[in-house]
């Protein structure tokens, strides 16, 4: 509500003098998230090739779900710690 809208000018004021640092930190966070997603996705493709179509589909689904479950909390924690 009102507190959220009132907090926006304060957030802009805090960031105003450190814009480049904020951009750099966010870029690093997103690169770490991308790398983590890639690291979680790659083993399923490289080490678990399957001969059957059903198993292949299952591994693709698992390899897509694992990064989707692990990466967002890591990114959220990193961005939260940026403000503390």
ABEGO torsion letter per residue (X at the ends): XAAAAAAAAAAAAAAAAAAAAAAAAAAAAAAAAAAAAAAAAAAAAAABBBABAAAAAAAAAAAAAAAAAAAAAAAAAAAAAAAX
